[in-house]
């Protein structure tokens, strides 16, 4: 089903980006980050160590890696739009399945499979957002930020739903399962806006091609030059450290705040403000992503994330925790957007899919290591505070590496 030219003109770029942002909401905001809210009650109910609790997000990240490796092949056969919508459907099913198991092995498998689907959604959506940016070159940074900021919608929704559901199911055996089912329904609800955005994007690209007779056709895959990925090595290394550092915070910060005495209402406020900051960050850093063509934006943002991660370790005061969440939320998805901007600035469009996939793969390697490492440290002396200190150090190392990245 296609849209006519009048419909394509009616679909404003920001509306398409907003529709695509539901992919980021599903793949990261709900499928991955909502687990941070569920970790404390699941750990207590199922008698997990922090190592095993972190291993759940390690399994999710491993699935994300496997999904990222297969995404280019799937996009060549299905197209980015179909993969975006299909991945959201599959992610919804595996999120729902997580509510039916208490066995650690089965839950690890569900988290892995949900990670596979979330990679399909996130990469396909990011590629479509990058293409949308080429149609609106003066607003590309804003449109990319709007897509990635959709993660904040998922975080805010999770913050509003999960603590409330946990309180309502407090007397029910394994009451956390209800949260998985409701979150799965939220993922399913994103499928329709994603389908609309994919169709609108196809129509917008068709209208742009028809209006520019000089637009070159995309060469067949076997004729495309290979992307010079080794020359992006510093940025790729810095992004690996980002993956390890940020996921430690997002996995365990709720557990740390709860251990420091935060109430359910305070945790809801903290996570909702973090998510709202993610949404607003699309405006905050858009100009930086448009102007800088090297690794400077990634370096700056990684350094700020390290500060945000360290704040609740330095002080258990509630205002400090809120400042940490606001700073972290206002920065971390813009690191992801900075890599898409780096690819768009330095590679031709035919190599964008390969470039985005490369950054997604190294990101996944970092995420695989991060939760298990932080959980292992948290099980020892110093607890969660020492684990988050390790996350902050990883982010600062990533900043130093990304700073060395130059334009191609």
WOBEL-V166734 format. One record per backbone hydrogen bond with DSSP energy under -1.0 kcal/mol. NH is the residue of the N-H (numbers start at 0). CO is the residue of the C=O. E is the energy in kcal/mol with one decimal. If there is no record, write none. Layout:
# WOBEL-V166734
nh=NH co=CO e=E
nh=NH co=CO e=E
This chain:
# WOBEL-V166734
nh=7 co=3 e=-2.1
nh=8 co=4 e=-2.4
nh=9 co=5 e=-1.8
nh=10 co=6 e=-1.3
nh=11 co=9 e=-1.4
nh=15 co=11 e=-2.0
nh=16 co=12 e=-2.8
nh=17 co=13 e=-2.2
nh=18 co=14 e=-2.5
nh=19 co=15 e=-2.9
nh=20 co=16 e=-1.8
nh=21 co=18 e=-1.3
nh=22 co=19 e=-2.4
nh=24 co=20 e=-2.1
nh=25 co=21 e=-2.1
nh=26 co=22 e=-2.9
nh=27 co=23 e=-2.1
nh=28 co=23 e=-1.8
nh=29 co=24 e=-1.6
nh=30 co=25 e=-2.5
nh=32 co=27 e=-2.8
nh=35 co=32 e=-1.4
nh=36 co=33 e=-1.1
nh=37 co=33 e=-1.1
nh=38 co=34 e=-2.0
nh=41 co=37 e=-2.2
nh=42 co=38 e=-2.9
nh=43 co=39 e=-2.2
nh=44 co=40 e=-2.5
nh=45 co=41 e=-2.7
nh=47 co=42 e=-1.8
nh=52 co=48 e=-2.4
nh=53 co=49 e=-2.8
nh=54 co=50 e=-1.8
nh=55 co=51 e=-1.0
nh=57 co=53 e=-1.6
nh=58 co=54 e=-2.6
nh=59 co=55 e=-1.7
nh=60 co=56 e=-2.2
nh=61 co=57 e=-2.5
nh=62 co=58 e=-2.4
nh=63 co=59 e=-2.0
nh=64 co=60 e=-2.2
nh=65 co=61 e=-2.4
nh=66 co=62 e=-2.7
nh=67 co=63 e=-2.5
nh=68 co=64 e=-2.3
nh=69 co=65 e=-1.4
nh=73 co=69 e=-2.1
nh=74 co=70 e=-3.0
nh=75 co=71 e=-1.9
nh=76 co=72 e=-1.1
nh=77 co=73 e=-3.2
nh=78 co=74 e=-1.5
nh=82 co=78 e=-1.9
nh=83 co=79 e=-2.3
nh=84 co=80 e=-2.0
nh=85 co=81 e=-2.9
nh=86 co=82 e=-2.5
nh=87 co=83 e=-1.5
nh=88 co=84 e=-1.8
nh=89 co=85 e=-2.3
nh=90 co=86 e=-2.7
nh=91 co=87 e=-1.9
nh=92 co=88 e=-1.7
nh=93 co=89 e=-2.1
nh=94 co=90 e=-2.1
nh=95 co=91 e=-2.0
nh=96 co=92 e=-1.8
nh=97 co=93 e=-1.1
nh=98 co=95 e=-1.5
nh=99 co=96 e=-1.9
nh=106 co=102 e=-2.3
nh=107 co=103 e=-2.5
nh=108 co=104 e=-2.0
nh=109 co=105 e=-2.2
nh=110 co=106 e=-2.5
nh=111 co=107 e=-2.1
nh=112 co=108 e=-2.5
nh=113 co=109 e=-2.4
nh=114 co=110 e=-1.7
nh=115 co=111 e=-1.8
nh=116 co=112 e=-1.9
nh=117 co=113 e=-2.2
nh=118 co=114 e=-1.8
nh=119 co=115 e=-1.5
nh=120 co=116 e=-2.1
nh=121 co=117 e=-2.8
nh=122 co=118 e=-2.5
nh=123 co=119 e=-1.9
nh=124 co=120 e=-2.5
nh=125 co=121 e=-2.3
nh=126 co=122 e=-2.4
nh=127 co=123 e=-2.1
nh=128 co=124 e=-2.3
nh=129 co=125 e=-2.2
nh=130 co=126 e=-2.2
nh=131 co=127 e=-2.3
nh=132 co=128 e=-1.8
nh=133 co=129 e=-1.1
nh=138 co=135 e=-2.3
nh=142 co=138 e=-2.5
nh=143 co=139 e=-2.6
nh=144 co=140 e=-2.3
nh=145 co=141 e=-2.4
nh=146 co=142 e=-2.0
nh=147 co=143 e=-2.5
nh=148 co=144 e=-2.5
nh=149 co=146 e=-1.4
nh=150 co=147 e=-1.8
nh=151 co=148 e=-1.9
nh=153 co=149 e=-1.4
nh=154 co=150 e=-2.1
nh=155 co=151 e=-3.0
nh=156 co=152 e=-2.4
nh=157 co=153 e=-2.3
nh=158 co=154 e=-2.7
nh=159 co=155 e=-2.0
nh=160 co=156 e=-2.1
nh=161 co=157 e=-2.7
nh=164 co=160 e=-2.7
nh=165 co=161 e=-2.7
nh=166 co=162 e=-2.0
nh=167 co=163 e=-2.2
nh=168 co=164 e=-2.0
nh=169 co=166 e=-1.3
nh=171 co=168 e=-1.5
nh=174 co=171 e=-1.3
nh=176 co=173 e=-2.1
nh=177 co=174 e=-1.3
nh=179 co=175 e=-1.3
nh=180 co=176 e=-1.8
nh=181 co=177 e=-2.4
nh=182 co=178 e=-2.5
nh=183 co=179 e=-2.1
nh=184 co=180 e=-1.9
nh=185 co=181 e=-1.9
nh=186 co=182 e=-2.2
nh=187 co=183 e=-2.4
nh=188 co=184 e=-1.9
nh=189 co=186 e=-1.2
nh=190 co=187 e=-1.4
nh=193 co=189 e=-1.7
nh=194 co=190 e=-2.5
nh=195 co=191 e=-2.4
nh=196 co=192 e=-2.3
nh=197 co=193 e=-2.4
nh=198 co=194 e=-1.9
nh=199 co=195 e=-2.8
nh=200 co=196 e=-2.5
nh=201 co=197 e=-1.9
nh=202 co=198 e=-2.2
nh=203 co=199 e=-2.4
nh=204 co=200 e=-2.4
nh=205 co=201 e=-2.1
nh=206 co=202 e=-2.5
nh=207 co=203 e=-2.1
nh=208 co=204 e=-2.4
nh=209 co=205 e=-2.2
nh=210 co=206 e=-1.5
nh=214 co=211 e=-1.7
nh=222 co=219 e=-1.5
nh=223 co=220 e=-1.2
nh=228 co=226 e=-2.5
nh=230 co=227 e=-1.2
nh=231 co=228 e=-2.0
nh=232 co=229 e=-1.5
nh=235 co=231 e=-2.3
nh=236 co=232 e=-2.6
nh=237 co=233 e=-2.6
nh=238 co=234 e=-2.1
nh=239 co=235 e=-1.7
nh=240 co=236 e=-1.7
nh=241 co=237 e=-1.9
nh=242 co=238 e=-2.4
nh=243 co=239 e=-1.8
nh=244 co=240 e=-2.5
nh=245 co=241 e=-2.9
nh=246 co=242 e=-1.1
nh=248 co=244 e=-1.2
nh=249 co=245 e=-2.4
nh=250 co=246 e=-1.9
nh=251 co=247 e=-1.9
nh=252 co=248 e=-2.6
nh=255 co=251 e=-2.3
nh=256 co=252 e=-2.7
nh=257 co=253 e=-2.4
nh=258 co=254 e=-2.1
nh=259 co=255 e=-1.6
nh=260 co=257 e=-1.4
nh=261 co=256 e=-2.5
nh=266 co=262 e=-2.3
nh=267 co=263 e=-2.2
nh=268 co=264 e=-2.3
nh=269 co=265 e=-2.9
nh=270 co=266 e=-2.5
nh=271 co=267 e=-2.5
nh=272 co=268 e=-2.5
nh=273 co=269 e=-2.1
nh=274 co=270 e=-2.3
nh=275 co=271 e=-2.6
nh=276 co=272 e=-2.3
nh=277 co=273 e=-1.6
nh=278 co=274 e=-1.8
nh=279 co=275 e=-2.2
nh=280 co=276 e=-1.4
nh=281 co=278 e=-1.2
nh=282 co=279 e=-1.4
nh=283 co=279 e=-1.3
nh=284 co=280 e=-1.9
nh=288 co=284 e=-2.1
nh=289 co=285 e=-1.8
nh=290 co=286 e=-2.1
nh=291 co=287 e=-2.2
nh=294 co=404 e=-2.0
nh=298 co=294 e=-2.2
nh=299 co=295 e=-2.6
nh=300 co=296 e=-2.5
nh=301 co=297 e=-2.3
nh=302 co=298 e=-2.1
nh=303 co=299 e=-2.0
nh=304 co=300 e=-2.0
nh=305 co=301 e=-1.9
nh=306 co=302 e=-1.5
nh=307 co=303 e=-2.3
nh=308 co=304 e=-2.6
nh=309 co=305 e=-1.6
nh=310 co=306 e=-1.5
nh=313 co=309 e=-1.9
nh=314 co=310 e=-1.7
nh=320 co=316 e=-1.7
nh=321 co=317 e=-2.3
nh=322 co=318 e=-2.2
nh=323 co=319 e=-2.3
nh=324 co=320 e=-2.4
nh=325 co=321 e=-2.6
nh=326 co=322 e=-2.4
nh=327 co=323 e=-2.8
nh=328 co=324 e=-2.8
nh=329 co=325 e=-2.0
nh=330 co=327 e=-1.3
nh=331 co=327 e=-2.7
nh=333 co=330 e=-1.1
nh=336 co=332 e=-2.2
nh=337 co=333 e=-1.9
nh=338 co=334 e=-1.2
nh=339 co=335 e=-1.5
nh=340 co=336 e=-2.5
nh=341 co=337 e=-2.1
nh=342 co=338 e=-2.3
nh=343 co=339 e=-2.6
nh=344 co=340 e=-2.5
nh=345 co=341 e=-1.7
nh=346 co=342 e=-2.2
nh=350 co=347 e=-2.4
nh=351 co=348 e=-1.5
nh=354 co=350 e=-2.3
nh=355 co=351 e=-3.2
nh=356 co=352 e=-2.3
nh=357 co=353 e=-2.1
nh=358 co=354 e=-2.0
nh=359 co=355 e=-2.2
nh=360 co=356 e=-2.3
nh=361 co=357 e=-2.1
nh=362 co=358 e=-2.1
nh=363 co=359 e=-2.0
nh=364 co=360 e=-1.9
nh=365 co=361 e=-2.1
nh=366 co=362 e=-2.2
nh=367 co=363 e=-2.1
nh=368 co=364 e=-1.7
nh=369 co=365 e=-2.5
nh=372 co=368 e=-2.3
nh=373 co=369 e=-2.7
nh=374 co=370 e=-2.5
nh=375 co=371 e=-2.5
nh=376 co=372 e=-2.3
nh=377 co=373 e=-2.6
nh=378 co=374 e=-1.5
nh=379 co=376 e=-1.4
nh=382 co=379 e=-1.7
nh=385 co=381 e=-1.0
nh=386 co=382 e=-1.5
nh=387 co=383 e=-2.5
nh=388 co=384 e=-1.7
nh=389 co=385 e=-1.8
nh=390 co=386 e=-1.4
nh=391 co=387 e=-2.3
nh=392 co=388 e=-2.1
nh=393 co=389 e=-2.0
nh=394 co=390 e=-1.9
nh=395 co=391 e=-2.0
nh=396 co=392 e=-2.2
nh=397 co=393 e=-2.1
nh=398 co=394 e=-1.9
nh=399 co=395 e=-2.0
nh=400 co=396 e=-2.1
nh=401 co=397 e=-2.6
nh=402 co=398 e=-1.8
nh=403 co=400 e=-1.2
nh=404 co=401 e=-1.9
